[in-house]
Amino acid sequence: MPLLRALVRTARMVRHTSGLAAGLPADDDILLDAPDDRLGPALVTAGRGEYEAAAKLLATTREAGEWEDRDRYVTRLAAFARTRGEWFADWRFAAPNDPDALLVQAELAVTRGWESPARAELLRDVAPLITSAAEGDPGDPVPWRVALDHARGTNASHTVFEKLWAEAIRRSPHHYGCHVSALQYLSAAWYGSHRECFDFAECAAQDTLPGSLVQALPVRAAFAYLTSEAGTGTTVPRARLDAAADLAIALSGEYAAADPWPAEVRNLLTYVLVRLERWSDALEQVRLTGPYATSFPWDRISDDPLGQFLELRDGVRIEVAANRPLLGGWTRRGQAGSGSH
């Protein structure tokens, strides 16, 4: 019987796998961490050693209160400045008190500190940079996201964390980046527990605005649990993991297919669905993701995030194909239907 089941599974894979590739971008068309239409030109000009486009972009987000975009752009510009920093050095020299340059500098310093074996000591030294960034625009929540990352790296107490968190949500109650940083602090891998992490994520998701990426926090908590070391903390019931995935699926459905904005959430959700062996749901998220692969979460499990995404994409198709009947149709949720296929 085991041999017969293996033969049937193989036959299903052969029959269905190629058909499931319909509508998926080719491997060569997949983009890793592709910038959007606003960030792309700023990165191009920075690559030429010019900072003006980046400065204008961040000034626009600050003046318009586009905090989510601002957070993403600051992160990407700081990452670019790590390897090609001439344009940023020129910007800092030309405008030493520019609140946008101060914010990029704080993000850059914290990121560098995190990578050092002497992390806690180096991060303590950059605290004044974060203070300067926060003072640059008192209404900006992004420096407080940087401060929350900084707190996690400096072994800050829960009391310090709670003070920073209060400052962050006072400026933007539903800011996704600040919520993600807080969730990491509260995770079992750092200064909390799986239960604390899930409680925070679920409460925030219930209280947020429709369509907010904060609704993806429970699936981030699920990711933290599924990638934690064995024996770390308490066991999270399967129903709680499925509920987190279902909420993220509903959130994903509020955005158009191949929309770059929720791409990271869809990549993360795909990983969680695979770990839960919800293959048909995972394939649907792969389709919705389109060409937009993101380093997170794949860089947490592989040194080649793009290759990992492509490998998993193929694996999901194979699993869905292997579970389809040799004859008969198939519904979107992976249940057999009538008619030929």
C-alpha positions as MATLAB code, in Angstrom:
seq = 'MPLLRALVRTARMVRHTSGLAAGLPADDDILLDAPDDRLGPALVTAGRGEYEAAAKLLATTREAGEWEDRDRYVTRLAAFARTRGEWFADWRFAAPNDPDALLVQAELAVTRGWESPARAELLRDVAPLITSAAEGDPGDPVPWRVALDHARGTNASHTVFEKLWAEAIRRSPHHYGCHVSALQYLSAAWYGSHRECFDFAECAAQDTLPGSLVQALPVRAAFAYLTSEAGTGTTVPRARLDAAADLAIALSGEYAAADPWPAEVRNLLTYVLVRLERWSDALEQVRLTGPYATSFPWDRISDDPLGQFLELRDGVRIEVAANRPLLGGWTRRGQAGSGSH';
ca = [
       0.000    0.000    0.000;
       2.769    2.554    0.743;
       4.219    1.875   -2.721;
       0.800    2.338   -4.329;
       0.281    5.656   -2.527;
       3.716    6.845   -3.655;
       2.942    5.933   -7.265;
      -0.403    7.760   -7.151;
       1.258   10.832   -5.629;
       3.895   10.842   -8.362;
       1.241   10.511  -11.064;
      -0.673   13.447   -9.613;
       2.482   15.563   -9.540;
       3.269   14.772  -13.168;
      -0.281   15.503  -14.287;
      -0.881   18.783  -12.453;
       2.384   20.572  -11.600;
       2.968   22.245  -14.963;
      -0.597   23.490  -15.141;
      -0.287   25.174  -11.773;
       2.454   27.406  -13.168;
      -0.109   29.228  -15.307;
      -0.299   32.881  -14.297;
       2.896   32.807  -12.230;
       5.777   35.076  -13.300;
       8.794   33.305  -14.721;
      11.750   32.873  -12.399;
      13.743   35.489  -14.298;
      10.955   38.034  -13.741;
      10.981   37.767   -9.940;
      12.360   40.877   -8.230;
      13.917   40.902   -4.769;
      13.098   43.937   -2.624;
      12.103   45.984   -5.650;
      11.724   49.698   -4.783;
       8.461   51.428   -5.572;
       8.087   54.213   -8.111;
       9.006   56.884   -5.564;
      12.027   55.242   -3.976;
      13.518   53.876   -7.195;
      14.581   57.243   -8.673;
      16.056   58.340   -5.331;
      18.206   55.218   -5.210;
      19.316   55.709   -8.806;
      20.455   59.270   -8.168;
      22.120   58.231   -4.904;
      24.020   55.669   -6.933;
      25.334   58.579   -8.979;
      26.483   60.293   -5.788;
      23.585   62.772   -5.627;
      21.493   63.136   -2.481;
      18.899   65.704   -3.534;
      16.230   63.234   -4.693;
      16.474   61.232   -1.458;
      16.287   64.413    0.599;
      13.222   65.606   -1.299;
      11.512   62.220   -0.987;
      11.910   62.061    2.783;
      10.951   65.712    3.209;
       7.741   65.002    1.285;
       6.835   62.053    3.512;
       7.512   64.085    6.648;
       5.496   67.104    5.517;
       2.587   64.916    4.401;
       2.683   62.664    7.464;
       3.210   59.578    5.296;
       4.773   57.678    8.157;
       4.552   54.167    6.750;
       6.226   55.190    3.489;
       8.764   57.245    5.411;
       9.742   54.289    7.553;
      10.277   52.052    4.538;
      12.250   54.659    2.647;
      14.483   55.480    5.615;
      15.285   51.798    6.050;
      16.144   51.317    2.387;
      18.177   54.521    2.093;
      20.163   53.655    5.211;
      20.847   50.193    3.816;
      22.078   51.747    0.579;
      24.282   54.195    2.481;
      26.028   51.300    4.221;
      27.701   50.179    1.017;
      27.654   53.381   -1.030;
      27.837   56.254    1.399;
      29.368   59.142   -0.556;
      26.008   60.704   -1.373;
      24.930   60.480    2.269;
      28.166   62.002    3.547;
      27.605   64.924    1.175;
      24.042   65.307    2.436;
      25.124   65.368    6.077;
      27.832   67.937    5.288;
      25.459   70.169    3.320;
      22.587   69.990    5.838;
      23.837   68.842    9.258;
      20.530   69.682   10.959;
      18.206   68.250    8.325;
      15.689   66.071   10.251;
      15.523   63.588    7.395;
      19.288   63.147    7.207;
      19.412   62.832   10.999;
      16.843   60.044   10.842;
      18.749   58.131    8.154;
      21.925   58.550   10.192;
      20.244   57.136   13.311;
      18.877   54.157   11.373;
      22.273   53.548    9.796;
      24.080   53.685   13.146;
      21.624   51.304   14.813;
      21.866   48.840   11.931;
      25.659   48.864   12.104;
      25.567   48.444   15.857;
      23.337   45.395   15.565;
      25.890   43.657   13.350;
      28.784   44.042   15.791;
      29.798   41.445   18.404;
      29.963   44.413   20.813;
      26.363   45.260   19.950;
      25.076   46.525   23.279;
      28.065   48.802   23.868;
      28.037   50.271   20.373;
      24.297   50.826   20.422;
      24.492   52.719   23.685;
      26.933   55.107   22.012;
      24.442   55.957   19.245;
      21.620   56.941   21.605;
      22.302   60.685   21.072;
      21.747   60.228   17.324;
      18.287   58.825   17.974;
      17.510   61.708   20.303;
      18.566   64.193   17.622;
      16.384   62.432   15.040;
      13.388   62.512   17.381;
      13.910   66.207   18.067;
      14.140   66.922   14.336;
      10.377   66.478   14.003;
       8.577   65.896   17.321;
       5.540   64.471   15.523;
       7.432   61.808   13.583;
       6.931   58.245   14.927;
       9.767   56.726   12.875;
      12.582   57.792   15.259;
      10.668   55.976   17.970;
      10.645   52.818   15.871;
      14.421   53.209   15.668;
      14.463   53.750   19.437;
      12.504   50.523   19.982;
      15.012   48.593   17.863;
      17.770   50.255   19.853;
      16.142   49.266   23.142;
      16.011   45.621   22.138;
      19.697   45.649   21.260;
      20.780   47.341   24.491;
      18.917   44.956   26.812;
      16.570   47.730   27.889;
      14.115   46.908   30.666;
      10.382   46.544   30.170;
       9.953   49.899   31.885;
      12.137   51.615   29.287;
      10.390   49.731   26.497;
       6.948   50.786   27.718;
       7.992   54.444   27.833;
       9.297   54.295   24.254;
       6.187   52.450   23.113;
       3.956   55.114   24.646;
       5.857   57.823   22.784;
       5.552   55.893   19.505;
       1.804   55.267   19.609;
       1.111   58.782   20.835;
       2.445   59.994   17.504;
       0.869   57.292   15.331;
      -1.389   54.729   17.047;
      -1.394   52.324   14.097;
       2.153   52.650   12.796;
       3.155   49.235   11.470;
       6.913   49.611   11.898;
       6.620   50.553   15.558;
       4.294   47.618   16.150;
       6.731   45.215   14.491;
       9.602   46.484   16.642;
       7.488   46.149   19.779;
       6.456   42.632   18.776;
      10.091   41.620   18.388;
      10.935   42.959   21.845;
       8.049   40.948   23.324;
       8.924   37.728   21.504;
      10.292   34.652   23.259;
      13.583   35.131   21.412;
      14.128   38.410   23.275;
      12.412   39.718   26.402;
       8.930   38.240   26.305;
       7.207   34.942   25.596;
       5.146   33.313   22.880;
       1.976   34.087   24.830;
       2.961   37.717   25.397;
       3.853   38.070   21.732;
       0.550   36.627   20.505;
      -1.524   38.576   23.025;
       0.062   41.843   21.901;
      -0.301   40.989   18.199;
      -3.932   39.932   18.428;
      -4.948   42.928   20.522;
      -3.251   45.355   18.126;
      -4.818   43.667   15.093;
      -8.302   43.977   16.601;
      -7.871   47.662   17.390;
      -6.358   48.832   14.114;
      -7.901   50.402   11.023;
      -9.347   48.377    8.113;
      -6.645   47.392    5.647;
      -3.833   48.260    8.063;
      -0.765   46.040    7.899;
      -0.995   45.860   11.688;
      -3.496   43.058   11.019;
      -0.485   41.007    9.926;
       1.041   41.116   13.422;
      -0.470   37.766   14.493;
       1.091   36.029   11.493;
       4.412   37.632   12.444;
       3.920   36.181   15.921;
       3.229   32.816   14.271;
       6.462   33.147   12.297;
       8.403   33.920   15.472;
       6.926   30.831   17.092;
       7.480   28.515   14.126;
      11.108   29.580   13.777;
      11.911   29.538   17.490;
      14.238   26.974   18.990;
      12.578   23.802   20.216;
      11.535   24.065   23.823;
      11.438   27.860   23.855;
       8.404   28.973   25.835;
       4.932   27.449   25.814;
       3.239   25.579   22.983;
       0.914   27.681   20.829;
      -2.261   25.806   19.823;
      -2.664   25.037   16.136;
      -5.994   26.890   16.119;
      -4.231   30.113   17.141;
      -1.700   29.726   14.329;
      -4.461   29.082   11.802;
      -6.414   32.093   13.032;
      -3.329   34.279   12.540;
      -2.943   32.961    9.009;
      -6.637   33.453    8.235;
      -6.502   37.069    9.372;
      -3.474   37.720    7.154;
      -5.219   36.023    4.221;
      -8.166   38.374    4.673;
      -5.773   41.344    4.811;
      -3.978   40.184    1.663;
      -7.331   39.967   -0.088;
      -7.894   43.688    0.457;
      -5.000   44.528   -1.873;
      -4.677   43.987   -5.588;
      -2.606   41.138   -6.949;
       1.046   42.019   -7.594;
       0.799   45.115   -5.393;
       4.278   45.852   -4.001;
       2.948   47.429   -0.795;
       1.802   44.189    0.949;
       4.534   42.071   -0.688;
       6.459   41.420    2.524;
       3.288   40.402    4.343;
       2.403   38.020    1.519;
       5.907   36.513    1.506;
       5.715   36.046    5.268;
       2.215   34.594    5.080;
       3.329   32.133    2.414;
       6.076   30.855    4.698;
       3.661   30.380    7.594;
       1.099   28.620    5.395;
       3.789   26.250    4.153;
       4.814   25.417    7.709;
       1.148   24.753    8.468;
       0.952   22.577    5.310;
      -1.897   24.671    3.921;
      -0.642   24.195    0.388;
      -3.569   25.565   -1.616;
      -3.680   28.725    0.484;
       0.082   29.102    0.085;
      -0.194   28.800   -3.689;
      -2.862   31.508   -3.721;
      -0.527   33.864   -1.862;
       2.293   33.059   -4.288;
      -0.029   34.096   -7.105;
      -1.054   37.297   -5.348;
       2.578   38.156   -4.601;
       3.374   38.229   -8.309;
       6.980   39.219   -9.045;
       7.682   40.800   -5.640;
       9.893   38.604   -3.481;
      11.197   40.164   -0.266;
      14.316   39.323    1.713;
      12.245   38.834    4.873;
      11.391   36.110    5.795;
      13.600   34.085    3.470;
      16.854   35.610    4.730;
      16.044   34.153    8.150;
      16.333   30.617    6.783;
      18.731   30.957    3.845;
      21.737   32.958    2.686;
      20.020   33.166   -0.713;
      16.562   34.659   -0.072;
      15.633   34.901   -3.756;
      16.696   31.341   -4.421;
      14.788   30.204   -1.330;
      11.631   31.972   -2.519;
      11.858   30.378   -5.964;
      12.538   26.941   -4.491;
       9.595   27.231   -2.134;
       7.359   28.464   -4.963;
       8.117   25.302   -6.922;
       7.661   23.165   -3.828;
       4.211   24.611   -3.160;
       3.095   23.796   -6.710;
       4.360   20.233   -6.332;
       2.523   19.737   -3.050;
      -0.739   21.108   -4.432;
      -0.388   18.939   -7.526;
       0.360   15.843   -5.459;
      -2.865   16.303   -3.498;
      -5.116   16.820   -6.484;
      -7.135   13.869   -7.785;
      -5.921   12.286  -11.002;
      -9.388   12.908  -12.456;
     -11.870   15.628  -11.595;
     -11.714   19.335  -10.935;
     -10.450   21.314   -8.009;
     -11.768   24.301   -6.202;
      -9.744   27.277   -5.043;
      -9.564   25.983   -1.486;
      -8.167   22.640   -2.648;
     -11.315   20.516   -2.520;
     -12.236   18.089   -5.261;
     -14.927   19.157   -7.647;
     -16.767   17.671  -10.594;
     -15.831   17.710  -14.241;
     -12.578   17.152  -16.054;
      -9.384   19.037  -15.373;
];
